Amino acid sequence: MITVGAYEAKTHLSALLKRVEQGERITITKHGVPVAVLQPPDWTRVEEPDQVIAALKTFRLGKQLDGLSIREMIEQGRG
């Protein structure tokens, strides 16, 4: 894995992205401290739709809209 400074990463982002497309991982540092990693996406981490739906239903439990309808939220700019 290569390491580049934040300024260099900003200046040469297109070239760095091409390297990432080829499978490289690149650590971006700020004042010598790692702050981010550019890496190819992990396409193997795809979840089944049933699992995603179940997770969303679990997340929703106990959440309330405090009596607001979706229409009211849209009108208030919160939708």
PyMOL Python script that loads the backbone (N, CA, C, O; Angstrom):
from pymol import cmd

cmd.read_pdbstr("""\
ATOM      1  N   MET A   1       0.860  -1.175   0.000  1.00  0.00           N
ATOM      2  CA  MET A   1       0.000   0.000   0.000  1.00  0.00           C
ATOM      3  C   MET A   1       0.903   1.234   0.000  1.00  0.00           C
ATOM      4  O   MET A   1       1.877   1.310   0.749  1.00  0.00           O
ATOM      5  N   ILE A   2       0.559   2.192  -0.853  1.00  0.00           N
ATOM      6  CA  ILE A   2       1.352   3.424  -0.897  1.00  0.00           C
ATOM      7  C   ILE A   2       0.710   4.473   0.002  1.00  0.00           C
ATOM      8  O   ILE A   2      -0.462   4.366   0.362  1.00  0.00           O
ATOM      9  N   THR A   3       1.475   5.462   0.351  1.00  0.00           N
ATOM     10  CA  THR A   3       1.011   6.549   1.207  1.00  0.00           C
ATOM     11  C   THR A   3       1.275   7.870   0.505  1.00  0.00           C
ATOM     12  O   THR A   3       2.366   8.098  -0.018  1.00  0.00           O
ATOM     13  N   VAL A   4       0.264   8.745   0.495  1.00  0.00           N
ATOM     14  CA  VAL A   4       0.425  10.075  -0.095  1.00  0.00           C
ATOM     15  C   VAL A   4      -0.156  11.107   0.864  1.00  0.00           C
ATOM     16  O   VAL A   4      -1.067  10.812   1.637  1.00  0.00           O
ATOM     17  N   GLY A   5       0.384  12.317   0.803  1.00  0.00           N
ATOM     18  CA  GLY A   5      -0.138  13.408   1.606  1.00  0.00           C
ATOM     19  C   GLY A   5      -1.446  13.928   1.039  1.00  0.00           C
ATOM     20  O   GLY A   5      -1.750  13.710  -0.134  1.00  0.00           O
ATOM     21  N   ALA A   6      -2.215  14.609   1.862  1.00  0.00           N
ATOM     22  CA  ALA A   6      -3.523  15.124   1.449  1.00  0.00           C
ATOM     23  C   ALA A   6      -3.404  16.075   0.268  1.00  0.00           C
ATOM     24  O   ALA A   6      -4.222  16.018  -0.650  1.00  0.00           O
ATOM     25  N   TYR A   7      -2.409  16.941   0.274  1.00  0.00           N
ATOM     26  CA  TYR A   7      -2.249  17.883  -0.834  1.00  0.00           C
ATOM     27  C   TYR A   7      -1.961  17.138  -2.130  1.00  0.00           C
ATOM     28  O   TYR A   7      -2.550  17.447  -3.166  1.00  0.00           O
ATOM     29  N   GLU A   8      -1.066  16.167  -2.083  1.00  0.00           N
ATOM     30  CA  GLU A   8      -0.752  15.385  -3.279  1.00  0.00           C
ATOM     31  C   GLU A   8      -1.981  14.606  -3.743  1.00  0.00           C
ATOM     32  O   GLU A   8      -2.232  14.500  -4.943  1.00  0.00           O
ATOM     33  N   ALA A   9      -2.746  14.063  -2.798  1.00  0.00           N
ATOM     34  CA  ALA A   9      -3.949  13.314  -3.155  1.00  0.00           C
ATOM     35  C   ALA A   9      -4.947  14.222  -3.873  1.00  0.00           C
ATOM     36  O   ALA A   9      -5.567  13.817  -4.856  1.00  0.00           O
ATOM     37  N   LYS A  10      -5.097  15.442  -3.378  1.00  0.00           N
ATOM     38  CA  LYS A  10      -6.022  16.387  -4.005  1.00  0.00           C
ATOM     39  C   LYS A  10      -5.535  16.756  -5.407  1.00  0.00           C
ATOM     40  O   LYS A  10      -6.322  16.839  -6.350  1.00  0.00           O
ATOM     41  N   THR A  11      -4.245  16.972  -5.524  1.00  0.00           N
ATOM     42  CA  THR A  11      -3.665  17.392  -6.791  1.00  0.00           C
ATOM     43  C   THR A  11      -3.691  16.295  -7.842  1.00  0.00           C
ATOM     44  O   THR A  11      -3.881  16.571  -9.027  1.00  0.00           O
ATOM     45  N   HIS A  12      -3.502  15.048  -7.414  1.00  0.00           N
ATOM     46  CA  HIS A  12      -3.385  13.922  -8.346  1.00  0.00           C
ATOM     47  C   HIS A  12      -4.507  12.902  -8.170  1.00  0.00           C
ATOM     48  O   HIS A  12      -4.290  11.709  -8.387  1.00  0.00           O
ATOM     49  N   LEU A  13      -5.693  13.345  -7.784  1.00  0.00           N
ATOM     50  CA  LEU A  13      -6.789  12.417  -7.490  1.00  0.00           C
ATOM     51  C   LEU A  13      -7.108  11.504  -8.667  1.00  0.00           C
ATOM     52  O   LEU A  13      -7.294  10.302  -8.474  1.00  0.00           O
ATOM     53  N   SER A  14      -7.175  12.036  -9.866  1.00  0.00           N
ATOM     54  CA  SER A  14      -7.516  11.208 -11.027  1.00  0.00           C
ATOM     55  C   SER A  14      -6.523  10.062 -11.202  1.00  0.00           C
ATOM     56  O   SER A  14      -6.922   8.924 -11.446  1.00  0.00           O
ATOM     57  N   ALA A  15      -5.241  10.361 -11.078  1.00  0.00           N
ATOM     58  CA  ALA A  15      -4.217   9.325 -11.230  1.00  0.00           C
ATOM     59  C   ALA A  15      -4.315   8.299 -10.101  1.00  0.00           C
ATOM     60  O   ALA A  15      -4.138   7.102 -10.327  1.00  0.00           O
ATOM     61  N   LEU A  16      -4.595   8.769  -8.896  1.00  0.00           N
ATOM     62  CA  LEU A  16      -4.732   7.846  -7.775  1.00  0.00           C
ATOM     63  C   LEU A  16      -5.944   6.937  -7.953  1.00  0.00           C
ATOM     64  O   LEU A  16      -5.882   5.748  -7.639  1.00  0.00           O
ATOM     65  N   LEU A  17      -7.043   7.494  -8.455  1.00  0.00           N
ATOM     66  CA  LEU A  17      -8.232   6.679  -8.686  1.00  0.00           C
ATOM     67  C   LEU A  17      -7.984   5.599  -9.742  1.00  0.00           C
ATOM     68  O   LEU A  17      -8.510   4.491  -9.632  1.00  0.00           O
ATOM     69  N   LYS A  18      -7.193   5.914 -10.752  1.00  0.00           N
ATOM     70  CA  LYS A  18      -6.845   4.900 -11.749  1.00  0.00           C
ATOM     71  C   LYS A  18      -6.075   3.758 -11.102  1.00  0.00           C
ATOM     72  O   LYS A  18      -6.292   2.593 -11.435  1.00  0.00           O
ATOM     73  N   ARG A  19      -5.181   4.085 -10.182  1.00  0.00           N
ATOM     74  CA  ARG A  19      -4.415   3.043  -9.486  1.00  0.00           C
ATOM     75  C   ARG A  19      -5.345   2.198  -8.607  1.00  0.00           C
ATOM     76  O   ARG A  19      -5.185   0.982  -8.506  1.00  0.00           O
ATOM     77  N   VAL A  20      -6.305   2.856  -7.982  1.00  0.00           N
ATOM     78  CA  VAL A  20      -7.259   2.134  -7.143  1.00  0.00           C
ATOM     79  C   VAL A  20      -8.112   1.204  -8.006  1.00  0.00           C
ATOM     80  O   VAL A  20      -8.413   0.082  -7.598  1.00  0.00           O
ATOM     81  N   GLU A  21      -8.498   1.664  -9.190  1.00  0.00           N
ATOM     82  CA  GLU A  21      -9.268   0.813 -10.110  1.00  0.00           C
ATOM     83  C   GLU A  21      -8.509  -0.458 -10.461  1.00  0.00           C
ATOM     84  O   GLU A  21      -9.114  -1.488 -10.758  1.00  0.00           O
ATOM     85  N   GLN A  22      -7.188  -0.383 -10.426  1.00  0.00           N
ATOM     86  CA  GLN A  22      -6.353  -1.539 -10.740  1.00  0.00           C
ATOM     87  C   GLN A  22      -6.102  -2.407  -9.503  1.00  0.00           C
ATOM     88  O   GLN A  22      -5.352  -3.381  -9.567  1.00  0.00           O
ATOM     89  N   GLY A  23      -6.726  -2.055  -8.391  1.00  0.00           N
ATOM     90  CA  GLY A  23      -6.652  -2.896  -7.212  1.00  0.00           C
ATOM     91  C   GLY A  23      -5.751  -2.405  -6.098  1.00  0.00           C
ATOM     92  O   GLY A  23      -5.652  -3.071  -5.067  1.00  0.00           O
ATOM     93  N   GLU A  24      -5.091  -1.271  -6.258  1.00  0.00           N
ATOM     94  CA  GLU A  24      -4.200  -0.768  -5.212  1.00  0.00           C
ATOM     95  C   GLU A  24      -4.989  -0.121  -4.082  1.00  0.00           C
ATOM     96  O   GLU A  24      -6.098   0.376  -4.278  1.00  0.00           O
ATOM     97  N   ARG A  25      -4.395  -0.141  -2.905  1.00  0.00           N
ATOM     98  CA  ARG A  25      -4.921   0.598  -1.750  1.00  0.00           C
ATOM     99  C   ARG A  25      -3.960   1.742  -1.479  1.00  0.00           C
ATOM    100  O   ARG A  25      -2.744   1.555  -1.505  1.00  0.00           O
ATOM    101  N   ILE A  26      -4.496   2.921  -1.220  1.00  0.00           N
ATOM    102  CA  ILE A  26      -3.667   4.103  -1.019  1.00  0.00           C
ATOM    103  C   ILE A  26      -4.091   4.779   0.278  1.00  0.00           C
ATOM    104  O   ILE A  26      -5.261   5.112   0.466  1.00  0.00           O
ATOM    105  N   THR A  27      -3.127   4.975   1.168  1.00  0.00           N
ATOM    106  CA  THR A  27      -3.387   5.677   2.425  1.00  0.00           C
ATOM    107  C   THR A  27      -3.104   7.161   2.231  1.00  0.00           C
ATOM    108  O   THR A  27      -2.060   7.541   1.702  1.00  0.00           O
ATOM    109  N   ILE A  28      -4.039   7.986   2.661  1.00  0.00           N
ATOM    110  CA  ILE A  28      -3.875   9.437   2.586  1.00  0.00           C
ATOM    111  C   ILE A  28      -3.561   9.933   3.990  1.00  0.00           C
ATOM    112  O   ILE A  28      -4.244   9.593   4.956  1.00  0.00           O
ATOM    113  N   THR A  29      -2.513  10.745   4.078  1.00  0.00           N
ATOM    114  CA  THR A  29      -2.096  11.257   5.381  1.00  0.00           C
ATOM    115  C   THR A  29      -2.235  12.776   5.436  1.00  0.00           C
ATOM    116  O   THR A  29      -2.235  13.462   4.414  1.00  0.00           O
ATOM    117  N   LYS A  30      -2.350  13.268   6.643  1.00  0.00           N
ATOM    118  CA  LYS A  30      -2.361  14.709   6.885  1.00  0.00           C
ATOM    119  C   LYS A  30      -1.334  14.961   7.982  1.00  0.00           C
ATOM    120  O   LYS A  30      -1.500  14.513   9.117  1.00  0.00           O
ATOM    121  N   HIS A  31      -0.287  15.671   7.636  1.00  0.00           N
ATOM    122  CA  HIS A  31       0.825  15.913   8.557  1.00  0.00           C
ATOM    123  C   HIS A  31       1.408  14.591   9.055  1.00  0.00           C
ATOM    124  O   HIS A  31       1.792  14.468  10.218  1.00  0.00           O
ATOM    125  N   GLY A  32       1.470  13.599   8.154  1.00  0.00           N
ATOM    126  CA  GLY A  32       2.061  12.310   8.474  1.00  0.00           C
ATOM    127  C   GLY A  32       1.154  11.334   9.193  1.00  0.00           C
ATOM    128  O   GLY A  32       1.557  10.203   9.463  1.00  0.00           O
ATOM    129  N   VAL A  33      -0.067  11.750   9.508  1.00  0.00           N
ATOM    130  CA  VAL A  33      -1.005  10.884  10.219  1.00  0.00           C
ATOM    131  C   VAL A  33      -2.040  10.350   9.221  1.00  0.00           C
ATOM    132  O   VAL A  33      -2.676  11.141   8.525  1.00  0.00           O
ATOM    133  N   PRO A  34      -2.221   9.028   9.138  1.00  0.00           N
ATOM    134  CA  PRO A  34      -3.230   8.478   8.217  1.00  0.00           C
ATOM    135  C   PRO A  34      -4.627   8.979   8.570  1.00  0.00           C
ATOM    136  O   PRO A  34      -5.050   8.930   9.726  1.00  0.00           O
ATOM    137  N   VAL A  35      -5.341   9.468   7.537  1.00  0.00           N
ATOM    138  CA  VAL A  35      -6.703   9.966   7.757  1.00  0.00           C
ATOM    139  C   VAL A  35      -7.738   9.262   6.878  1.00  0.00           C
ATOM    140  O   VAL A  35      -8.935   9.332   7.156  1.00  0.00           O
ATOM    141  N   ALA A  36      -7.282   8.580   5.814  1.00  0.00           N
ATOM    142  CA  ALA A  36      -8.222   7.914   4.917  1.00  0.00           C
ATOM    143  C   ALA A  36      -7.495   6.854   4.113  1.00  0.00           C
ATOM    144  O   ALA A  36      -6.272   6.875   3.976  1.00  0.00           O
ATOM    145  N   VAL A  37      -8.283   5.927   3.585  1.00  0.00           N
ATOM    146  CA  VAL A  37      -7.745   4.899   2.695  1.00  0.00           C
ATOM    147  C   VAL A  37      -8.620   4.858   1.448  1.00  0.00           C
ATOM    148  O   VAL A  37      -9.839   4.711   1.530  1.00  0.00           O
ATOM    149  N   LEU A  38      -7.970   4.993   0.291  1.00  0.00           N
ATOM    150  CA  LEU A  38      -8.670   4.792  -0.983  1.00  0.00           C
ATOM    151  C   LEU A  38      -8.477   3.330  -1.347  1.00  0.00           C
ATOM    152  O   LEU A  38      -7.348   2.840  -1.389  1.00  0.00           O
ATOM    153  N   GLN A  39      -9.566   2.639  -1.606  1.00  0.00           N
ATOM    154  CA  GLN A  39      -9.469   1.238  -1.975  1.00  0.00           C
ATOM    155  C   GLN A  39     -10.649   0.863  -2.846  1.00  0.00           C
ATOM    156  O   GLN A  39     -11.690   1.519  -2.810  1.00  0.00           O
ATOM    157  N   PRO A  40     -10.488  -0.201  -3.635  1.00  0.00           N
ATOM    158  CA  PRO A  40     -11.618  -0.635  -4.459  1.00  0.00           C
ATOM    159  C   PRO A  40     -12.780  -1.053  -3.564  1.00  0.00           C
ATOM    160  O   PRO A  40     -12.563  -1.491  -2.434  1.00  0.00           O
ATOM    161  N   PRO A  41     -14.004  -0.923  -4.053  1.00  0.00           N
ATOM    162  CA  PRO A  41     -15.162  -1.347  -3.256  1.00  0.00           C
ATOM    163  C   PRO A  41     -15.140  -2.856  -3.058  1.00  0.00           C
ATOM    164  O   PRO A  41     -14.613  -3.602  -3.883  1.00  0.00           O
ATOM    165  N   ASP A  42     -15.716  -3.283  -1.958  1.00  0.00           N
ATOM    166  CA  ASP A  42     -15.800  -4.710  -1.656  1.00  0.00           C
ATOM    167  C   ASP A  42     -17.126  -5.236  -2.194  1.00  0.00           C
ATOM    168  O   ASP A  42     -18.125  -5.262  -1.475  1.00  0.00           O
ATOM    169  N   TRP A  43     -17.136  -5.650  -3.438  1.00  0.00           N
ATOM    170  CA  TRP A  43     -18.368  -6.116  -4.074  1.00  0.00           C
ATOM    171  C   TRP A  43     -18.837  -7.438  -3.508  1.00  0.00           C
ATOM    172  O   TRP A  43     -19.980  -7.829  -3.745  1.00  0.00           O
ATOM    173  N   THR A  44     -17.997  -8.139  -2.768  1.00  0.00           N
ATOM    174  CA  THR A  44     -18.405  -9.417  -2.204  1.00  0.00           C
ATOM    175  C   THR A  44     -19.321  -9.233  -1.007  1.00  0.00           C
ATOM    176  O   THR A  44     -19.928 -10.197  -0.539  1.00  0.00           O
ATOM    177  N   ARG A  45     -19.427  -8.017  -0.507  1.00  0.00           N
ATOM    178  CA  ARG A  45     -20.230  -7.747   0.679  1.00  0.00           C
ATOM    179  C   ARG A  45     -21.653  -7.327   0.305  1.00  0.00           C
ATOM    180  O   ARG A  45     -22.155  -6.318   0.800  1.00  0.00           O
ATOM    181  N   VAL A  46     -22.281  -8.078  -0.543  1.00  0.00           N
ATOM    182  CA  VAL A  46     -23.648  -7.787  -0.971  1.00  0.00           C
ATOM    183  C   VAL A  46     -24.599  -8.557  -0.064  1.00  0.00           C
ATOM    184  O   VAL A  46     -24.463  -9.767   0.116  1.00  0.00           O
ATOM    185  N   GLU A  47     -25.558  -7.842   0.500  1.00  0.00           N
ATOM    186  CA  GLU A  47     -26.517  -8.483   1.388  1.00  0.00           C
ATOM    187  C   GLU A  47     -27.787  -8.840   0.628  1.00  0.00           C
ATOM    188  O   GLU A  47     -28.170  -8.177  -0.336  1.00  0.00           O
ATOM    189  N   GLU A  48     -28.415  -9.887   1.084  1.00  0.00           N
ATOM    190  CA  GLU A  48     -29.673 -10.322   0.480  1.00  0.00           C
ATOM    191  C   GLU A  48     -30.776  -9.316   0.825  1.00  0.00           C
ATOM    192  O   GLU A  48     -30.807  -8.783   1.933  1.00  0.00           O
ATOM    193  N   PRO A  49     -31.674  -9.061  -0.120  1.00  0.00           N
ATOM    194  CA  PRO A  49     -32.762  -8.101   0.135  1.00  0.00           C
ATOM    195  C   PRO A  49     -33.566  -8.430   1.385  1.00  0.00           C
ATOM    196  O   PRO A  49     -33.962  -7.521   2.115  1.00  0.00           O
ATOM    197  N   ASP A  50     -33.818  -9.721   1.649  1.00  0.00           N
ATOM    198  CA  ASP A  50     -34.579 -10.094   2.847  1.00  0.00           C
ATOM    199  C   ASP A  50     -33.869  -9.647   4.123  1.00  0.00           C
ATOM    200  O   ASP A  50     -34.515  -9.226   5.083  1.00  0.00           O
ATOM    201  N   GLN A  51     -32.536  -9.739   4.131  1.00  0.00           N
ATOM    202  CA  GLN A  51     -31.772  -9.318   5.302  1.00  0.00           C
ATOM    203  C   GLN A  51     -31.831  -7.805   5.481  1.00  0.00           C
ATOM    204  O   GLN A  51     -31.937  -7.308   6.603  1.00  0.00           O
ATOM    205  N   VAL A  52     -31.763  -7.085   4.377  1.00  0.00           N
ATOM    206  CA  VAL A  52     -31.830  -5.619   4.443  1.00  0.00           C
ATOM    207  C   VAL A  52     -33.199  -5.181   4.947  1.00  0.00           C
ATOM    208  O   VAL A  52     -33.289  -4.291   5.793  1.00  0.00           O
ATOM    209  N   ILE A  53     -34.251  -5.784   4.444  1.00  0.00           N
ATOM    210  CA  ILE A  53     -35.617  -5.442   4.868  1.00  0.00           C
ATOM    211  C   ILE A  53     -35.803  -5.736   6.350  1.00  0.00           C
ATOM    212  O   ILE A  53     -36.383  -4.930   7.078  1.00  0.00           O
ATOM    213  N   ALA A  54     -35.313  -6.888   6.799  1.00  0.00           N
ATOM    214  CA  ALA A  54     -35.417  -7.244   8.219  1.00  0.00           C
ATOM    215  C   ALA A  54     -34.661  -6.234   9.081  1.00  0.00           C
ATOM    216  O   ALA A  54     -35.146  -5.839  10.142  1.00  0.00           O
ATOM    217  N   ALA A  55     -33.481  -5.818   8.634  1.00  0.00           N
ATOM    218  CA  ALA A  55     -32.697  -4.836   9.396  1.00  0.00           C
ATOM    219  C   ALA A  55     -33.427  -3.497   9.462  1.00  0.00           C
ATOM    220  O   ALA A  55     -33.417  -2.841  10.504  1.00  0.00           O
ATOM    221  N   LEU A  56     -34.057  -3.086   8.365  1.00  0.00           N
ATOM    222  CA  LEU A  56     -34.809  -1.828   8.360  1.00  0.00           C
ATOM    223  C   LEU A  56     -36.011  -1.896   9.298  1.00  0.00           C
ATOM    224  O   LEU A  56     -36.311  -0.932  10.002  1.00  0.00           O
ATOM    225  N   LYS A  57     -36.701  -3.043   9.306  1.00  0.00           N
ATOM    226  CA  LYS A  57     -37.850  -3.200  10.208  1.00  0.00           C
ATOM    227  C   LYS A  57     -37.405  -3.140  11.662  1.00  0.00           C
ATOM    228  O   LYS A  57     -38.084  -2.541  12.496  1.00  0.00           O
ATOM    229  N   THR A  58     -36.277  -3.753  11.969  1.00  0.00           N
ATOM    230  CA  THR A  58     -35.745  -3.711  13.325  1.00  0.00           C
ATOM    231  C   THR A  58     -35.365  -2.284  13.691  1.00  0.00           C
ATOM    232  O   THR A  58     -35.642  -1.833  14.803  1.00  0.00           O
ATOM    233  N   PHE A  59     -34.733  -1.570  12.765  1.00  0.00           N
ATOM    234  CA  PHE A  59     -34.333  -0.182  12.998  1.00  0.00           C
ATOM    235  C   PHE A  59     -35.545   0.694  13.297  1.00  0.00           C
ATOM    236  O   PHE A  59     -35.477   1.592  14.136  1.00  0.00           O
ATOM    237  N   ARG A  60     -36.656   0.428  12.605  1.00  0.00           N
ATOM    238  CA  ARG A  60     -37.867   1.235  12.762  1.00  0.00           C
ATOM    239  C   ARG A  60     -38.535   1.077  14.114  1.00  0.00           C
ATOM    240  O   ARG A  60     -39.239   1.984  14.559  1.00  0.00           O
ATOM    241  N   LEU A  61     -38.334  -0.054  14.779  1.00  0.00           N
ATOM    242  CA  LEU A  61     -39.010  -0.311  16.045  1.00  0.00           C
ATOM    243  C   LEU A  61     -38.701   0.797  17.049  1.00  0.00           C
ATOM    244  O   LEU A  61     -37.544   1.166  17.249  1.00  0.00           O
ATOM    245  N   GLY A  62     -39.731   1.308  17.661  1.00  0.00           N
ATOM    246  CA  GLY A  62     -39.552   2.335  18.680  1.00  0.00           C
ATOM    247  C   GLY A  62     -39.377   3.735  18.135  1.00  0.00           C
ATOM    248  O   GLY A  62     -39.310   4.685  18.915  1.00  0.00           O
ATOM    249  N   LYS A  63     -39.299   3.898  16.828  1.00  0.00           N
ATOM    250  CA  LYS A  63     -39.159   5.221  16.225  1.00  0.00           C
ATOM    251  C   LYS A  63     -40.558   5.751  15.914  1.00  0.00           C
ATOM    252  O   LYS A  63     -41.407   5.028  15.393  1.00  0.00           O
ATOM    253  N   GLN A  64     -40.784   7.020  16.239  1.00  0.00           N
ATOM    254  CA  GLN A  64     -42.090   7.612  15.990  1.00  0.00           C
ATOM    255  C   GLN A  64     -41.927   8.938  15.262  1.00  0.00           C
ATOM    256  O   GLN A  64     -40.898   9.604  15.369  1.00  0.00           O
ATOM    257  N   LEU A  65     -42.943   9.296  14.537  1.00  0.00           N
ATOM    258  CA  LEU A  65     -42.935  10.550  13.787  1.00  0.00           C
ATOM    259  C   LEU A  65     -43.570  11.685  14.580  1.00  0.00           C
ATOM    260  O   LEU A  65     -43.796  12.770  14.044  1.00  0.00           O
ATOM    261  N   ASP A  66     -43.853  11.440  15.840  1.00  0.00           N
ATOM    262  CA  ASP A  66     -44.475  12.455  16.701  1.00  0.00           C
ATOM    263  C   ASP A  66     -45.758  13.005  16.093  1.00  0.00           C
ATOM    264  O   ASP A  66     -46.028  14.203  16.178  1.00  0.00           O
ATOM    265  N   GLY A  67     -46.541  12.136  15.484  1.00  0.00           N
ATOM    266  CA  GLY A  67     -47.829  12.536  14.947  1.00  0.00           C
ATOM    267  C   GLY A  67     -47.786  13.216  13.595  1.00  0.00           C
ATOM    268  O   GLY A  67     -48.835  13.585  13.066  1.00  0.00           O
ATOM    269  N   LEU A  68     -46.608  13.394  13.019  1.00  0.00           N
ATOM    270  CA  LEU A  68     -46.507  14.043  11.714  1.00  0.00           C
ATOM    271  C   LEU A  68     -46.752  13.033  10.593  1.00  0.00           C
ATOM    272  O   LEU A  68     -46.367  11.867  10.691  1.00  0.00           O
ATOM    273  N   SER A  69     -47.387  13.495   9.547  1.00  0.00           N
ATOM    274  CA  SER A  69     -47.535  12.662   8.364  1.00  0.00           C
ATOM    275  C   SER A  69     -46.373  12.951   7.419  1.00  0.00           C
ATOM    276  O   SER A  69     -45.677  13.955   7.563  1.00  0.00           O
ATOM    277  N   ILE A  70     -46.177  12.078   6.473  1.00  0.00           N
ATOM    278  CA  ILE A  70     -45.121  12.304   5.490  1.00  0.00           C
ATOM    279  C   ILE A  70     -45.377  13.606   4.749  1.00  0.00           C
ATOM    280  O   ILE A  70     -44.441  14.365   4.494  1.00  0.00           O
ATOM    281  N   ARG A  71     -46.626  13.877   4.400  1.00  0.00           N
ATOM    282  CA  ARG A  71     -46.975  15.119   3.706  1.00  0.00           C
ATOM    283  C   ARG A  71     -46.564  16.334   4.529  1.00  0.00           C
ATOM    284  O   ARG A  71     -45.997  17.286   3.994  1.00  0.00           O
ATOM    285  N   GLU A  72     -46.852  16.304   5.844  1.00  0.00           N
ATOM    286  CA  GLU A  72     -46.491  17.443   6.709  1.00  0.00           C
ATOM    287  C   GLU A  72     -44.965  17.635   6.759  1.00  0.00           C
ATOM    288  O   GLU A  72     -44.474  18.763   6.760  1.00  0.00           O
ATOM    289  N   MET A  73     -44.233  16.528   6.798  1.00  0.00           N
ATOM    290  CA  MET A  73     -42.770  16.633   6.816  1.00  0.00           C
ATOM    291  C   MET A  73     -42.242  17.222   5.515  1.00  0.00           C
ATOM    292  O   MET A  73     -41.310  18.027   5.522  1.00  0.00           O
ATOM    293  N   ILE A  74     -42.844  16.816   4.392  1.00  0.00           N
ATOM    294  CA  ILE A  74     -42.428  17.355   3.094  1.00  0.00           C
ATOM    295  C   ILE A  74     -42.700  18.855   3.054  1.00  0.00           C
ATOM    296  O   ILE A  74     -41.866  19.638   2.599  1.00  0.00           O
ATOM    297  N   GLU A  75     -43.864  19.237   3.532  1.00  0.00           N
ATOM    298  CA  GLU A  75     -44.215  20.653   3.530  1.00  0.00           C
ATOM    299  C   GLU A  75     -43.315  21.464   4.444  1.00  0.00           C
ATOM    300  O   GLU A  75     -43.102  22.652   4.205  1.00  0.00           O
ATOM    301  N   GLN A  76     -42.786  20.843   5.481  1.00  0.00           N
ATOM    302  CA  GLN A  76     -41.879  21.528   6.399  1.00  0.00           C
ATOM    303  C   GLN A  76     -40.430  21.451   5.899  1.00  0.00           C
ATOM    304  O   GLN A  76     -39.525  22.003   6.524  1.00  0.00           O
ATOM    305  N   GLY A  77     -40.221  20.772   4.785  1.00  0.00           N
ATOM    306  CA  GLY A  77     -38.872  20.659   4.248  1.00  0.00           C
ATOM    307  C   GLY A  77     -38.041  19.606   4.930  1.00  0.00           C
ATOM    308  O   GLY A  77     -36.813  19.623   4.836  1.00  0.00           O
ATOM    309  N   ARG A  78     -38.686  18.695   5.610  1.00  0.00           N
ATOM    310  CA  ARG A  78     -37.961  17.661   6.335  1.00  0.00           C
ATOM    311  C   ARG A  78     -38.024  16.324   5.621  1.00  0.00           C
ATOM    312  O   ARG A  78     -37.530  15.338   6.167  1.00  0.00           O
ATOM    313  N   GLY A  79     -38.588  16.235   4.459  1.00  0.00           N
ATOM    314  CA  GLY A  79     -38.778  14.967   3.777  1.00  0.00           C
ATOM    315  C   GLY A  79     -37.793  14.791   2.748  1.00  0.00           C
ATOM    316  O   GLY A  79     -37.795  13.771   2.060  1.00  0.00           O
TER     317      GLY A  79
END
""", "prot")
cmd.dss("prot")
cmd.show_as("cartoon", "prot")
cmd.util.cbc("prot")
cmd.orient("prot")
